Amino acid sequence: MSRHERSDKKSLSDKPKWWDTFPWWGIAIVAILSWMGYQILTKDSYDLAWDRVIPGISITITATLQAFAMALALGLLAGMGQLSKNVISRNLARTYVEFIRGIPILPLIFTVALVLLPQLQNAFGFKLSFQMRATVTLAFIYGAYMAEIFRGGIQSIAIGQVEAGRSLGLSRRQTMNSIVLPQAMRAIIPPLGNDFIAILKDTSLLSVLGVLEVTQRARQFSASTFKFREGYFVLAFIYLILTLGLSLLLGVLERRMTRDDRNVRSGRGID
Amino acid sequence: MISIKNLSKTFNKNIHAVQNVDLEIAEGEVVVIVGPSGSGKSTVLRCINRLEIPTEGSIAIDGVELTDPECDIDTIRAEVGMVFQQFNLFPHLTVMENICLAQRKVRGRSKSEANEMTMKQLLRVGIPDKADSYPRQLSGGQQQRVAIARSLAMEPKIMLFDEPTSALDPEMVKEVLDVMLELASEGMTMAVVTHEMGFAKAAGDRLVFMDEGMVVEIGPPNQVFESPKEQRTKDFFDKILY
């Protein structure tokens, strides 16, 4: 009798067991990071590498935040530009996006930071540091990626929302700002988070211009001491801490948004 | 009040949704447009507030020509309320915010003025207690009534209804039609595309029967229902009326 009940329960219940949903990967990552941290703390050669590399973290973080902020503005501009009624802004935005997306990041950094920007500097008489030039280039590149995210997010909003806004007498701009963009953010924020992390990692490319961020410092340390293992071990550890911390933060934000989303999608439940 | 002359709308160069439609709507009149799917009735309605741009012909509201590229369409639209089949409430805003948005931004009302008008209109459609709910928390009938209140809060001169009950569960149709009937009895000028023949009989001053983008017949609802002049009209009502 009891055996019967139990087997019945098993076949009816879809509830997963705790070990099925437990975040084992989190345990694994914490274990790996702890082991790496332990190496750095206890071994002198690793400790030395840490001391030489870690000062670069402020440049890495500054460049990430600056590039992300600029890319956000550029992306919104180019994304809206692609949806514009104006034929010139539409084609300008499209050209920018297609051009950037077709070239790998490294050659773009060389071209923009070492050719294009210096020419602009001569023409308009301003002066940017290598760090700023590389940051601007990163923003320029990620602006094009983000343009596609913004465009997709805006286009995901049903046309009926725009028609409802316009039929009430709201202008195109008012409809975009008060009705479309706030709803599009739901679709836009998760992929923007991915690009945030990607920018953080791609600041390592600033090293090719000699900017003293963490990668360049690890390279210098390794080259001058021949301690390649220590230098790059510490570098990997620093990037992991930064990216995992950031994705943890973004995960919280995203979960909050999708929880909201589920309520919307569940349709018209009776209050 | 609304004067439609020789209106034609062609999609993709070869789909003739509306062809040579003439229609006058007087102040305080309720005009009900019926016809089979794809007969162009919604397109006519959508041309009246220029959600569709007419291919040919002219539409004038209170003497202002809509097809004139110089006309300020946002100002005209504020005077023309529109209710959609799919409600089109703004899901990220509460009922109160849905109704206040255009009042604040287009009519330039203060927050307290807009709130007051919102509560007045919610009372009119019978759901003043839902002001702080989100659209997703309401039934379809309630959502459509909020949509009506949202348009009415702009104090429009005319209301357009584009199949307002077609997306509703059957038991919610009446609560929306009741609001529309009351609006008609208060003298609102209305153009209604619908399949609700009961509403057409009860509130319609004139019935327009459309087919294949053209107006087939116009007349008082009872006359068109009971003794249609055109064979096409008769066939249509034979099929849909029990």
HADDOCK unambig.tbl for C-alpha pairs under 7 A between the chains (distance, minus, plus):
assign (segid A and resid 160 and name CA) (segid B and resid 88 and name CA) 5.80 0.50 0.50
assign (segid A and resid 161 and name CA) (segid B and resid 88 and name CA) 5.69 0.50 0.50
assign (segid A and resid 161 and name CA) (segid B and resid 90 and name CA) 6.78 0.50 0.50
assign (segid A and resid 164 and name CA) (segid B and resid 88 and name CA) 6.09 0.50 0.50
assign (segid A and resid 167 and name CA) (segid B and resid 49 and name CA) 6.99 0.50 0.50
assign (segid A and resid 167 and name CA) (segid B and resid 77 and name CA) 5.45 0.50 0.50
assign (segid A and resid 167 and name CA) (segid B and resid 81 and name CA) 6.93 0.50 0.50
assign (segid A and resid 167 and name CA) (segid B and resid 82 and name CA) 6.34 0.50 0.50
assign (segid A and resid 168 and name CA) (segid B and resid 77 and name CA) 6.04 0.50 0.50
assign (segid A and resid 168 and name CA) (segid B and resid 78 and name CA) 5.27 0.50 0.50
assign (segid A and resid 168 and name CA) (segid B and resid 81 and name CA) 6.72 0.50 0.50
assign (segid A and resid 168 and name CA) (segid B and resid 102 and name CA) 6.25 0.50 0.50
assign (segid A and resid 168 and name CA) (segid B and resid 151 and name CA) 6.89 0.50 0.50
assign (segid A and resid 169 and name CA) (segid B and resid 74 and name CA) 4.47 0.50 0.50
assign (segid A and resid 169 and name CA) (segid B and resid 75 and name CA) 6.19 0.50 0.50
assign (segid A and resid 169 and name CA) (segid B and resid 77 and name CA) 4.83 0.50 0.50
assign (segid A and resid 169 and name CA) (segid B and resid 78 and name CA) 4.36 0.50 0.50
assign (segid A and resid 169 and name CA) (segid B and resid 106 and name CA) 6.35 0.50 0.50
assign (segid A and resid 170 and name CA) (segid B and resid 74 and name CA) 6.38 0.50 0.50
assign (segid A and resid 170 and name CA) (segid B and resid 102 and name CA) 6.45 0.50 0.50
assign (segid A and resid 170 and name CA) (segid B and resid 106 and name CA) 6.21 0.50 0.50
assign (segid A and resid 171 and name CA) (segid B and resid 74 and name CA) 6.31 0.50 0.50
assign (segid A and resid 179 and name CA) (segid B and resid 90 and name CA) 6.92 0.50 0.50
assign (segid A and resid 183 and name CA) (segid B and resid 92 and name CA) 6.61 0.50 0.50
assign (segid A and resid 264 and name CA) (segid B and resid 136 and name CA) 6.15 0.50 0.50
assign (segid A and resid 267 and name CA) (segid B and resid 136 and name CA) 5.82 0.50 0.50
assign (segid A and resid 268 and name CA) (segid B and resid 136 and name CA) 4.73 0.50 0.50
assign (segid A and resid 268 and name CA) (segid B and resid 137 and name CA) 5.76 0.50 0.50
assign (segid A and resid 268 and name CA) (segid B and resid 138 and name CA) 5.87 0.50 0.50
assign (segid A and resid 268 and name CA) (segid B and resid 139 and name CA) 5.70 0.50 0.50
assign (segid A and resid 268 and name CA) (segid B and resid 140 and name CA) 6.99 0.50 0.50
assign (segid A and resid 269 and name CA) (segid B and resid 136 and name CA) 6.69 0.50 0.50
assign (segid A and resid 269 and name CA) (segid B and resid 137 and name CA) 5.63 0.50 0.50
assign (segid A and resid 269 and name CA) (segid B and resid 138 and name CA) 6.65 0.50 0.50
assign (segid A and resid 269 and name CA) (segid B and resid 139 and name CA) 6.72 0.50 0.50
assign (segid A and resid 270 and name CA) (segid B and resid 137 and name CA) 5.86 0.50 0.50
assign (segid A and resid 270 and name CA) (segid B and resid 138 and name CA) 5.64 0.50 0.50
assign (segid A and resid 270 and name CA) (segid B and resid 139 and name CA) 5.56 0.50 0.50
assign (segid A and resid 271 and name CA) (segid B and resid 137 and name CA) 5.07 0.50 0.50
assign (segid A and resid 271 and name CA) (segid B and resid 138 and name CA) 5.95 0.50 0.50
